[in-house]
Amino acid sequence: MAANNAETTLALESLRAPLNPFPITNQEKYLNDMRLKYRTYFVEYSIDQSLPYDGFGEFVFDEAVESINLVDECGNLWICDLTLVTFPCKHFKIGGDWSRMVSARRLSIGVSVKIGAPPGGHNESIYFMLTA
């Protein structure tokens, strides 16, 4: 879900080593700032409140869509609000029943979810299921 390879590299590097509590050089200070910003972005947008634009949303949704039907593998229907956001990177902010669905399905960080849509694009329904 990273916007470019630099973000991906930074994310992987931040998982390998903890933040330096006492950065001395400008490079260490810069890396600490970037790691902290990236971690916050990754958790806040990618997991809790949004769907990616690149590689998924651009092919599935029309940019003007305002709501979607989210259907789980049990057939439950969740009506979610969808807003295209362009800063800091393009993604779809998701609201409405999304938080109720996360609570009901007991989703948390680290849970793997598969999301799909019918071919052809410009969908108003998407489907998801928990994967093992």
N, CA, C and O atoms as a GROMACS GRO file, in nm:
protein
  528
    1MET      N    1   0.080  -0.119   0.000
    1MET     CA    2   0.000   0.000   0.000
    1MET      C    3   0.084   0.126   0.000
    1MET      O    4   0.031   0.237  -0.005
    2ALA      N    5   0.212   0.110   0.005
    2ALA     CA    6   0.296   0.229   0.007
    2ALA      C    7   0.290   0.298  -0.128
    2ALA      O    8   0.274   0.234  -0.232
    3ALA      N    9   0.304   0.429  -0.126
    3ALA     CA   10   0.293   0.507  -0.248
    3ALA      C   11   0.415   0.492  -0.338
    3ALA      O   12   0.404   0.505  -0.459
    4ASN      N   13   0.529   0.464  -0.282
    4ASN     CA   14   0.649   0.444  -0.363
    4ASN      C   15   0.748   0.356  -0.290
    4ASN      O   16   0.728   0.321  -0.173
    5ASN      N   17   0.856   0.320  -0.358
    5ASN     CA   18   0.954   0.230  -0.299
    5ASN      C   19   1.025   0.290  -0.180
    5ASN      O   20   1.065   0.217  -0.088
    6ALA      N   21   1.043   0.423  -0.178
    6ALA     CA   22   1.109   0.487  -0.065
    6ALA      C   23   1.028   0.466   0.063
    6ALA      O   24   1.085   0.439   0.168
    7GLU      N   25   0.895   0.479   0.053
    7GLU     CA   26   0.811   0.456   0.171
    7GLU      C   27   0.817   0.310   0.213
    7GLU      O   28   0.822   0.280   0.333
    8THR      N   29   0.816   0.220   0.117
    8THR     CA   30   0.824   0.079   0.150
    8THR      C   31   0.955   0.048   0.220
    8THR      O   32   0.956  -0.021   0.322
    9THR      N   33   1.065   0.098   0.166
    9THR     CA   34   1.196   0.075   0.227
    9THR      C   35   1.199   0.132   0.368
    9THR      O   36   1.250   0.068   0.460
   10LEU      N   37   1.145   0.251   0.385
   10LEU     CA   38   1.142   0.315   0.516
   10LEU      C   39   1.059   0.233   0.614
   10LEU      O   40   1.098   0.218   0.730
   11ALA      N   41   0.946   0.182   0.568
   11ALA     CA   42   0.860   0.102   0.656
   11ALA      C   43   0.932  -0.025   0.698
   11ALA      O   44   0.928  -0.062   0.816
   12LEU      N   45   0.996  -0.092   0.605
   12LEU     CA   46   1.068  -0.214   0.639
   12LEU      C   47   1.184  -0.185   0.733
   12LEU      O   48   1.210  -0.262   0.825
   13GLU      N   49   1.253  -0.075   0.710
   13GLU     CA   50   1.365  -0.038   0.796
   13GLU      C   51   1.315  -0.009   0.937
   13GLU      O   52   1.382  -0.043   1.035
   14SER      N   53   1.200   0.055   0.949
   14SER     CA   54   1.148   0.088   1.082
   14SER      C   55   1.104  -0.038   1.157
   14SER      O   56   1.101  -0.038   1.280
   15LEU      N   57   1.070  -0.143   1.085
   15LEU     CA   58   1.037  -0.268   1.151
   15LEU      C   59   1.162  -0.342   1.197
   15LEU      O   60   1.157  -0.419   1.293
   16ARG      N   61   1.273  -0.320   1.129
   16ARG     CA   62   1.397  -0.388   1.164
   16ARG      C   63   1.466  -0.328   1.285
   16ARG      O   64   1.525  -0.401   1.364
   17ALA      N   65   1.458  -0.198   1.300
   17ALA     CA   66   1.532  -0.132   1.408
   17ALA      C   67   1.443  -0.031   1.477
   17ALA      O   68   1.362   0.036   1.413
   18PRO      N   69   1.456  -0.020   1.609
   18PRO     CA   70   1.375   0.079   1.680
   18PRO      C   71   1.423   0.221   1.651
   18PRO      O   72   1.533   0.241   1.599
   19LEU      N   73   1.340   0.318   1.685
   19LEU     CA   74   1.381   0.457   1.670
   19LEU      C   75   1.498   0.486   1.763
   19LEU      O   76   1.505   0.435   1.875
   20ASN      N   77   1.588   0.569   1.716
   20ASN     CA   78   1.702   0.610   1.797
   20ASN      C   79   1.651   0.712   1.899
   20ASN      O   80   1.605   0.819   1.859
   21PRO      N   81   1.660   0.683   2.030
   21PRO     CA   82   1.605   0.777   2.127
   21PRO      C   83   1.682   0.909   2.136
   21PRO      O   84   1.628   1.010   2.180
   22PHE      N   85   1.808   0.907   2.096
   22PHE     CA   86   1.891   1.028   2.102
   22PHE      C   87   1.963   1.049   1.969
   22PHE      O   88   2.083   1.025   1.959
   23PRO      N   89   1.890   1.095   1.865
   23PRO     CA   90   1.954   1.116   1.736
   23PRO      C   91   2.057   1.229   1.743
   23PRO      O   92   2.031   1.334   1.804
   24ILE      N   93   2.172   1.207   1.681
   24ILE     CA   94   2.279   1.306   1.685
   24ILE      C   95   2.295   1.374   1.550
   24ILE      O   96   2.293   1.497   1.541
   25THR      N   97   2.311   1.295   1.445
   25THR     CA   98   2.333   1.353   1.313
   25THR      C   99   2.201   1.396   1.250
   25THR      O  100   2.093   1.354   1.293
   26ASN      N  101   2.211   1.480   1.148
   26ASN     CA  102   2.090   1.523   1.077
   26ASN      C  103   2.020   1.406   1.011
   26ASN      O  104   1.897   1.402   1.005
   27GLN      N  105   2.098   1.310   0.962
   27GLN     CA  106   2.039   1.193   0.897
   27GLN      C  107   1.958   1.111   0.998
   27GLN      O  108   1.847   1.066   0.968
   28GLU      N  109   2.012   1.091   1.118
   28GLU     CA  110   1.939   1.017   1.220
   28GLU      C  111   1.810   1.090   1.260
   28GLU      O  112   1.706   1.026   1.280
   29LYS      N  113   1.817   1.223   1.272
   29LYS     CA  114   1.698   1.301   1.306
   29LYS      C  115   1.593   1.289   1.195
   29LYS      O  116   1.474   1.273   1.223
   30TYR      N  117   1.639   1.297   1.069
   30TYR     CA  118   1.548   1.286   0.955
   30TYR      C  119   1.482   1.148   0.952
   30TYR      O  120   1.361   1.138   0.933
   31LEU      N  121   1.561   1.043   0.970
   31LEU     CA  122   1.506   0.907   0.969
   31LEU      C  123   1.406   0.887   1.082
   31LEU      O  124   1.302   0.824   1.062
   32ASN      N  125   1.436   0.938   1.201
   32ASN     CA  126   1.341   0.927   1.311
   32ASN      C  127   1.210   0.996   1.278
   32ASN      O  128   1.102   0.940   1.301
   33ASP      N  129   1.218   1.117   1.223
   33ASP     CA  130   1.096   1.190   1.186
   33ASP      C  131   1.017   1.114   1.080
   33ASP      O  132   0.895   1.101   1.092
   34MET      N  133   1.086   1.064   0.977
   34MET     CA  134   1.017   0.992   0.870
   34MET      C  135   0.957   0.862   0.920
   34MET      O  136   0.845   0.827   0.883
   35ARG      N  137   1.030   0.788   1.004
   35ARG     CA  138   0.977   0.662   1.057
   35ARG      C  139   0.852   0.688   1.140
   35ARG      O  140   0.753   0.615   1.129
   36LEU      N  141   0.857   0.789   1.224
   36LEU     CA  142   0.742   0.819   1.307
   36LEU      C  143   0.623   0.861   1.223
   36LEU      O  144   0.511   0.816   1.248
   37LYS      N  145   0.645   0.946   1.123
   37LYS     CA  146   0.536   0.988   1.035
   37LYS      C  147   0.481   0.870   0.956
   37LYS      O  148   0.360   0.857   0.942
   38TYR      N  149   0.569   0.784   0.905
   38TYR     CA  150   0.522   0.672   0.825
   38TYR      C  151   0.443   0.574   0.910
   38TYR      O  152   0.339   0.525   0.867
   39ARG      N  153   0.492   0.543   1.030
   39ARG     CA  154   0.419   0.451   1.118
   39ARG      C  155   0.279   0.504   1.147
   39ARG      O  156   0.181   0.430   1.142
   40THR      N  157   0.270   0.634   1.177
   40THR     CA  158   0.140   0.694   1.205
   40THR      C  159   0.050   0.683   1.083
   40THR      O  160  -0.067   0.647   1.097
   41TYR      N  161   0.101   0.713   0.966
   41TYR     CA  162   0.022   0.705   0.843
   41TYR      C  163  -0.022   0.562   0.816
   41TYR      O  164  -0.138   0.538   0.785
   42PHE      N  165   0.069   0.469   0.829
   42PHE     CA  166   0.039   0.330   0.798
   42PHE      C  167  -0.074   0.277   0.885
   42PHE      O  168  -0.166   0.213   0.834
   43VAL      N  169  -0.068   0.302   1.012
   43VAL     CA  170  -0.170   0.252   1.103
   43VAL      C  171  -0.301   0.327   1.086
   43VAL      O  172  -0.407   0.266   1.075
   44GLU      N  173  -0.294   0.459   1.082
   44GLU     CA  174  -0.415   0.540   1.080
   44GLU      C  175  -0.494   0.525   0.952
   44GLU      O  176  -0.616   0.507   0.957
   45TYR      N  177  -0.430   0.533   0.837
   45TYR     CA  178  -0.503   0.532   0.711
   45TYR      C  179  -0.519   0.393   0.651
   45TYR      O  180  -0.628   0.358   0.605
   46SER      N  181  -0.413   0.313   0.650
   46SER     CA  182  -0.419   0.187   0.578
   46SER      C  183  -0.503   0.083   0.649
   46SER      O  184  -0.564  -0.002   0.583
   47ILE      N  185  -0.508   0.087   0.778
   47ILE     CA  186  -0.578  -0.018   0.850
   47ILE      C  187  -0.714   0.026   0.901
   47ILE      O  188  -0.813  -0.045   0.885
   48ASP      N  189  -0.719   0.142   0.963
   48ASP     CA  190  -0.841   0.180   1.031
   48ASP      C  191  -0.946   0.246   0.944
   48ASP      O  192  -1.065   0.218   0.961
   49GLN      N  193  -0.908   0.333   0.851
   49GLN     CA  194  -1.007   0.420   0.792
   49GLN      C  195  -1.004   0.435   0.642
   49GLN      O  196  -1.073   0.523   0.590
   50SER      N  197  -0.928   0.356   0.568
   50SER     CA  198  -0.923   0.384   0.425
   50SER      C  199  -0.900   0.260   0.342
   50SER      O  200  -0.861   0.154   0.391
   51LEU      N  201  -0.926   0.277   0.213
   51LEU     CA  202  -0.897   0.176   0.112
   51LEU      C  203  -0.797   0.237   0.016
   51LEU      O  204  -0.806   0.356  -0.015
   52PRO      N  205  -0.702   0.158  -0.033
   52PRO     CA  206  -0.599   0.215  -0.122
   52PRO      C  207  -0.656   0.257  -0.257
   52PRO      O  208  -0.748   0.195  -0.309
   53TYR      N  209  -0.600   0.362  -0.312
   53TYR     CA  210  -0.638   0.407  -0.446
   53TYR      C  211  -0.556   0.334  -0.550
   53TYR      O  212  -0.611   0.273  -0.642
   54ASP      N  213  -0.425   0.338  -0.536
   54ASP     CA  214  -0.335   0.277  -0.634
   54ASP      C  215  -0.348   0.126  -0.632
   54ASP      O  216  -0.335   0.063  -0.527
   55GLY      N  217  -0.375   0.069  -0.747
   55GLY     CA  218  -0.383  -0.075  -0.761
   55GLY      C  219  -0.515  -0.137  -0.719
   55GLY      O  220  -0.538  -0.255  -0.745
   56PHE      N  221  -0.602  -0.061  -0.655
   56PHE     CA  222  -0.733  -0.115  -0.617
   56PHE      C  223  -0.844  -0.015  -0.648
   56PHE      O  224  -0.925  -0.038  -0.738
   57GLY      N  225  -0.849   0.094  -0.575
   57GLY     CA  226  -0.957   0.191  -0.589
   57GLY      C  227  -0.969   0.251  -0.727
   57GLY      O  228  -1.080   0.278  -0.775
   58GLU      N  229  -0.855   0.272  -0.793
   58GLU     CA  230  -0.859   0.332  -0.927
   58GLU      C  231  -0.928   0.242  -1.028
   58GLU      O  232  -0.984   0.291  -1.126
   59PHE      N  233  -0.926   0.110  -1.005
   59PHE     CA  234  -0.988   0.016  -1.097
   59PHE      C  235  -1.130  -0.024  -1.054
   59PHE      O  236  -1.208  -0.072  -1.136
   60VAL      N  237  -1.162  -0.006  -0.927
   60VAL     CA  238  -1.288  -0.055  -0.873
   60VAL      C  239  -1.395   0.053  -0.863
   60VAL      O  240  -1.512   0.028  -0.895
   61PHE      N  241  -1.358   0.173  -0.817
   61PHE     CA  242  -1.456   0.278  -0.790
   61PHE      C  243  -1.447   0.391  -0.890
   61PHE      O  244  -1.342   0.418  -0.948
   62ASP      N  245  -1.560   0.457  -0.909
   62ASP     CA  246  -1.563   0.585  -0.979
   62ASP      C  247  -1.520   0.690  -0.876
   62ASP      O  248  -1.557   0.680  -0.760
   63GLU      N  249  -1.443   0.790  -0.918
   63GLU     CA  250  -1.394   0.890  -0.823
   63GLU      C  251  -1.507   0.970  -0.759
   63GLU      O  252  -1.486   1.032  -0.655
   64ALA      N  253  -1.625   0.971  -0.818
   64ALA     CA  254  -1.738   1.048  -0.764
   64ALA      C  255  -1.827   0.966  -0.671
   64ALA      O  256  -1.924   1.019  -0.617
   65VAL      N  257  -1.797   0.838  -0.651
   65VAL     CA  258  -1.882   0.753  -0.568
   65VAL      C  259  -1.879   0.804  -0.423
   65VAL      O  260  -1.774   0.842  -0.372
   66GLU      N  261  -1.996   0.805  -0.358
   66GLU     CA  262  -2.005   0.856  -0.222
   66GLU      C  263  -2.039   0.750  -0.119
   66GLU      O  264  -2.017   0.770   0.001
   67SER      N  265  -2.092   0.636  -0.163
   67SER     CA  266  -2.120   0.528  -0.069
   67SER      C  267  -2.105   0.394  -0.140
   67SER      O  268  -2.122   0.383  -0.262
   68ILE      N  269  -2.072   0.292  -0.061
   68ILE     CA  270  -2.057   0.157  -0.116
   68ILE      C  271  -2.127   0.059  -0.024
   68ILE      O  272  -2.148   0.086   0.095
   69ASN      N  273  -2.162  -0.054  -0.079
   69ASN     CA  274  -2.215  -0.165  -0.001
   69ASN      C  275  -2.101  -0.263   0.020
   69ASN      O  276  -2.043  -0.314  -0.076
   70LEU      N  277  -2.069  -0.289   0.145
   70LEU     CA  278  -1.963  -0.383   0.179
   70LEU      C  279  -2.030  -0.511   0.226
   70LEU      O  280  -2.105  -0.510   0.323
   71VAL      N  281  -2.003  -0.622   0.158
   71VAL     CA  282  -2.069  -0.749   0.187
   71VAL      C  283  -1.963  -0.847   0.236
   71VAL      O  284  -1.862  -0.869   0.169
   72ASP      N  285  -1.986  -0.906   0.354
   72ASP     CA  286  -1.889  -1.003   0.406
   72ASP      C  287  -1.927  -1.144   0.363
   72ASP      O  288  -2.031  -1.165   0.299
   73GLU      N  289  -1.843  -1.241   0.398
   73GLU     CA  290  -1.866  -1.379   0.353
   73GLU      C  291  -1.989  -1.442   0.416
   73GLU      O  292  -2.036  -1.546   0.368
   74CYS      N  293  -2.043  -1.382   0.522
   74CYS     CA  294  -2.166  -1.432   0.585
   74CYS      C  295  -2.291  -1.371   0.524
   74CYS      O  296  -2.403  -1.407   0.561
   75GLY      N  297  -2.273  -1.278   0.429
   75GLY     CA  298  -2.386  -1.213   0.364
   75GLY      C  299  -2.433  -1.086   0.433
   75GLY      O  300  -2.532  -1.026   0.390
   76ASN      N  301  -2.364  -1.043   0.538
   76ASN     CA  302  -2.401  -0.919   0.606
   76ASN      C  303  -2.369  -0.800   0.516
   76ASN      O  304  -2.266  -0.799   0.449
   77LEU      N  305  -2.457  -0.701   0.516
   77LEU     CA  306  -2.440  -0.582   0.433
   77LEU      C  307  -2.408  -0.463   0.522
   77LEU      O  308  -2.480  -0.435   0.618
   78TRP      N  309  -2.299  -0.393   0.491
   78TRP     CA  310  -2.256  -0.274   0.564
   78TRP      C  311  -2.253  -0.159   0.464
   78TRP      O  312  -2.180  -0.165   0.365
   79ILE      N  313  -2.331  -0.055   0.489
   79ILE     CA  314  -2.335   0.061   0.399
   79ILE      C  315  -2.232   0.162   0.449
   79ILE      O  316  -2.246   0.218   0.558
   80CYS      N  317  -2.130   0.184   0.369
   80CYS     CA  318  -2.017   0.268   0.409
   80CYS      C  319  -2.009   0.393   0.322
   80CYS      O  320  -2.036   0.389   0.202
   81ASP      N  321  -1.971   0.504   0.385
   81ASP     CA  322  -1.946   0.629   0.312
   81ASP      C  323  -1.805   0.622   0.255
   81ASP      O  324  -1.715   0.567   0.318
   82LEU      N  325  -1.786   0.678   0.138
   82LEU     CA  326  -1.656   0.674   0.072
   82LEU      C  327  -1.623   0.813   0.020
   82LEU      O  328  -1.705   0.876  -0.047
   83THR      N  329  -1.503   0.862   0.051
   83THR     CA  330  -1.459   0.994   0.008
   83THR      C  331  -1.319   0.982  -0.049
   83THR      O  332  -1.230   0.924   0.014
   84LEU      N  333  -1.298   1.036  -0.168
   84LEU     CA  334  -1.165   1.036  -0.228
   84LEU      C  335  -1.083   1.148  -0.165
   84LEU      O  336  -1.123   1.264  -0.168
   85VAL      N  337  -0.969   1.112  -0.107
   85VAL     CA  338  -0.878   1.209  -0.044
   85VAL      C  339  -0.748   1.207  -0.123
   85VAL      O  340  -0.699   1.100  -0.159
   86THR      N  341  -0.692   1.324  -0.150
   86THR     CA  342  -0.570   1.330  -0.231
   86THR      C  343  -0.446   1.366  -0.152
   86THR      O  344  -0.336   1.364  -0.208
   87PHE      N  345  -0.458   1.400  -0.024
   87PHE     CA  346  -0.340   1.438   0.055
   87PHE      C  347  -0.332   1.352   0.179
   87PHE      O  348  -0.437   1.336   0.242
   88PRO      N  349  -0.224   1.297   0.220
   88PRO     CA  350  -0.090   1.309   0.166
   88PRO      C  351  -0.067   1.221   0.044
   88PRO      O  352   0.028   1.242  -0.031
   89CYS      N  353  -0.154   1.122   0.024
   89CYS     CA  354  -0.150   1.043  -0.099
   89CYS      C  355  -0.296   1.009  -0.131
   89CYS      O  356  -0.384   1.020  -0.046
   90LYS      N  357  -0.320   0.967  -0.254
   90LYS     CA  358  -0.457   0.939  -0.296
   90LYS      C  359  -0.506   0.810  -0.230
   90LYS      O  360  -0.442   0.706  -0.242
   91HIS      N  361  -0.619   0.818  -0.161
   91HIS     CA  362  -0.682   0.701  -0.101
   91HIS      C  363  -0.830   0.731  -0.081
   91HIS      O  364  -0.872   0.846  -0.090
   92PHE      N  365  -0.907   0.629  -0.053
   92PHE     CA  366  -1.049   0.645  -0.026
   92PHE      C  367  -1.071   0.635   0.124
   92PHE      O  368  -1.049   0.529   0.183
   93LYS      N  369  -1.115   0.743   0.186
   93LYS     CA  370  -1.149   0.743   0.328
   93LYS      C  371  -1.285   0.676   0.342
   93LYS      O  372  -1.378   0.706   0.268
   94ILE      N  373  -1.294   0.584   0.435
   94ILE     CA  374  -1.416   0.505   0.449
   94ILE      C  375  -1.478   0.530   0.586
   94ILE      O  376  -1.408   0.534   0.687
   95GLY      N  377  -1.610   0.547   0.589
   95GLY     CA  378  -1.681   0.575   0.714
   95GLY      C  379  -1.815   0.503   0.715
   95GLY      O  380  -1.828   0.396   0.656
   96GLY      N  381  -1.913   0.561   0.781
   96GLY     CA  382  -2.045   0.498   0.789
   96GLY      C  383  -2.040   0.374   0.876
   96GLY      O  384  -1.997   0.379   0.991
   97ASP      N  385  -2.084   0.261   0.821
   97ASP     CA  386  -2.088   0.135   0.896
   97ASP      C  387  -1.952   0.068   0.909
   97ASP      O  388  -1.943  -0.040   0.968
   98TRP      N  389  -1.848   0.127   0.855
   98TRP     CA  390  -1.714   0.066   0.859
   98TRP      C  391  -1.673   0.035   1.003
   98TRP      O  392  -1.629  -0.077   1.031
   99SER      N  393  -1.685   0.131   1.094
   99SER     CA  394  -1.641   0.108   1.232
   99SER      C  395  -1.727   0.002   1.301
   99SER      O  396  -1.677  -0.076   1.382
  100ARG      N  397  -1.857  -0.002   1.269
  100ARG     CA  398  -1.943  -0.108   1.324
  100ARG      C  399  -1.900  -0.244   1.272
  100ARG      O  400  -1.900  -0.342   1.347
  101MET      N  401  -1.863  -0.251   1.144
  101MET     CA  402  -1.818  -0.377   1.086
  101MET      C  403  -1.688  -0.422   1.152
  101MET      O  404  -1.672  -0.540   1.183
  102VAL      N  405  -1.594  -0.329   1.172
  102VAL     CA  406  -1.466  -0.363   1.236
  102VAL      C  407  -1.491  -0.417   1.376
  102VAL      O  408  -1.428  -0.516   1.416
  103SER      N  409  -1.582  -0.354   1.451
  103SER     CA  410  -1.614  -0.402   1.586
  103SER      C  411  -1.684  -0.537   1.583
  103SER      O  412  -1.649  -0.627   1.659
  104ALA      N  413  -1.782  -0.552   1.496
  104ALA     CA  414  -1.859  -0.676   1.490
  104ALA      C  415  -1.773  -0.794   1.447
  104ALA      O  416  -1.789  -0.905   1.498
  105ARG      N  417  -1.682  -0.771   1.354
  105ARG     CA  418  -1.597  -0.880   1.303
  105ARG      C  419  -1.469  -0.896   1.384
  105ARG      O  420  -1.388  -0.984   1.356
  106ARG      N  421  -1.450  -0.809   1.485
  106ARG     CA  422  -1.333  -0.811   1.573
  106ARG      C  423  -1.202  -0.802   1.494
  106ARG      O  424  -1.108  -0.876   1.517
  107LEU      N  425  -1.200  -0.708   1.399
  107LEU     CA  426  -1.080  -0.686   1.320
  107LEU      C  427  -0.980  -0.606   1.402
  107LEU      O  428  -1.018  -0.514   1.475
  108SER      N  429  -0.853  -0.639   1.389
  108SER     CA  430  -0.748  -0.566   1.459
  108SER      C  431  -0.625  -0.565   1.371
  108SER      O  432  -0.621  -0.629   1.265
  109ILE      N  433  -0.524  -0.493   1.414
  109ILE     CA  434  -0.400  -0.485   1.338
  109ILE      C  435  -0.340  -0.624   1.326
  109ILE      O  436  -0.328  -0.697   1.425
  110GLY      N  437  -0.303  -0.661   1.206
  110GLY     CA  438  -0.243  -0.791   1.182
  110GLY      C  439  -0.339  -0.892   1.124
  110GLY      O  440  -0.295  -0.997   1.075
  111VAL      N  441  -0.469  -0.865   1.126
  111VAL     CA  442  -0.568  -0.956   1.068
  111VAL      C  443  -0.563  -0.941   0.917
  111VAL      O  444  -0.558  -0.829   0.865
  112SER      N  445  -0.565  -1.052   0.847
  112SER     CA  446  -0.560  -1.050   0.701
  112SER      C  447  -0.701  -1.056   0.644
  112SER      O  448  -0.780  -1.144   0.678
  113VAL      N  449  -0.732  -0.960   0.558
  113VAL     CA  450  -0.864  -0.950   0.497
  113VAL      C  451  -0.847  -0.945   0.346
  113VAL      O  452  -0.762  -0.871   0.295
  114LYS      N  453  -0.927  -1.023   0.275
  114LYS     CA  454  -0.926  -1.019   0.128
  114LYS      C  455  -1.045  -0.938   0.081
  114LYS      O  456  -1.159  -0.965   0.120
  115ILE      N  457  -1.018  -0.837  -0.003
  115ILE     CA  458  -1.124  -0.750  -0.055
  115ILE      C  459  -1.130  -0.767  -0.206
  115ILE      O  460  -1.026  -0.767  -0.272
  116GLY      N  461  -1.249  -0.782  -0.260
  116GLY     CA  462  -1.263  -0.798  -0.404
  116GLY      C  463  -1.387  -0.728  -0.456
  116GLY      O  464  -1.474  -0.686  -0.380
  117ALA      N  465  -1.392  -0.716  -0.588
  117ALA     CA  466  -1.505  -0.650  -0.653
  117ALA      C  467  -1.530  -0.716  -0.788
  117ALA      O  468  -1.438  -0.775  -0.845
  118PRO      N  469  -1.653  -0.708  -0.839
  118PRO     CA  470  -1.681  -0.762  -0.972
  118PRO      C  471  -1.596  -0.690  -1.078
  118PRO      O  472  -1.566  -0.572  -1.062
  119PRO      N  473  -1.559  -0.761  -1.185
  119PRO     CA  474  -1.480  -0.696  -1.289
  119PRO      C  475  -1.560  -0.588  -1.361
  119PRO      O  476  -1.683  -0.591  -1.361
  120GLY      N  477  -1.490  -0.495  -1.421
  120GLY     CA  478  -1.557  -0.391  -1.498
  120GLY      C  479  -1.546  -0.254  -1.438
  120GLY      O  480  -1.569  -0.155  -1.508
  121GLY      N  481  -1.513  -0.243  -1.312
  121GLY     CA  482  -1.498  -0.112  -1.248
  121GLY      C  483  -1.628  -0.041  -1.223
  121GLY      O  484  -1.735  -0.091  -1.258
  122HIS      N  485  -1.619   0.075  -1.162
  122HIS     CA  486  -1.734   0.160  -1.126
  122HIS      C  487  -1.837   0.082  -1.046
  122HIS      O  488  -1.956   0.084  -1.078
  123ASN      N  489  -1.791   0.012  -0.944
  123ASN     CA  490  -1.878  -0.069  -0.859
  123ASN      C  491  -1.932   0.011  -0.742
  123ASN      O  492  -1.870   0.107  -0.697
  124GLU      N  493  -2.046  -0.031  -0.694
  124GLU     CA  494  -2.100   0.026  -0.571
  124GLU      C  495  -2.107  -0.080  -0.462
  124GLU      O  496  -2.155  -0.052  -0.353
  125SER      N  497  -2.060  -0.201  -0.492
  125SER     CA  498  -2.053  -0.308  -0.392
  125SER      C  499  -1.916  -0.372  -0.399
  125SER      O  500  -1.862  -0.397  -0.507
  126ILE      N  501  -1.859  -0.400  -0.282
  126ILE     CA  502  -1.735  -0.477  -0.276
  126ILE      C  503  -1.755  -0.587  -0.173
  126ILE      O  504  -1.842  -0.578  -0.086
  127TYR      N  505  -1.674  -0.690  -0.182
  127TYR     CA  506  -1.689  -0.808  -0.098
  127TYR      C  507  -1.559  -0.831  -0.022
  127TYR      O  508  -1.450  -0.808  -0.075
  128PHE      N  509  -1.572  -0.877   0.102
  128PHE     CA  510  -1.452  -0.907   0.178
  128PHE      C  511  -1.472  -1.032   0.260
  128PHE      O  512  -1.584  -1.072   0.292
  129MET      N  513  -1.359  -1.094   0.294
  129MET     CA  514  -1.361  -1.211   0.380
  129MET      C  515  -1.232  -1.215   0.460
  129MET      O  516  -1.128  -1.169   0.415
  130LEU      N  517  -1.241  -1.271   0.578
  130LEU     CA  518  -1.123  -1.291   0.661
  130LEU      C  519  -1.046  -1.409   0.605
  130LEU      O  520  -1.105  -1.510   0.566
  131THR      N  521  -0.915  -1.397   0.600
  131THR     CA  522  -0.832  -1.507   0.552
  131THR      C  523  -0.750  -1.560   0.667
  131THR      O  524  -0.720  -1.488   0.763
  132ALA      N  525  -0.713  -1.686   0.658
  132ALA     CA  526  -0.638  -1.749   0.767
  132ALA      C  527  -0.496  -1.705   0.774
  132ALA      O  528  -0.421  -1.750   0.860
   0.00000   0.00000   0.00000
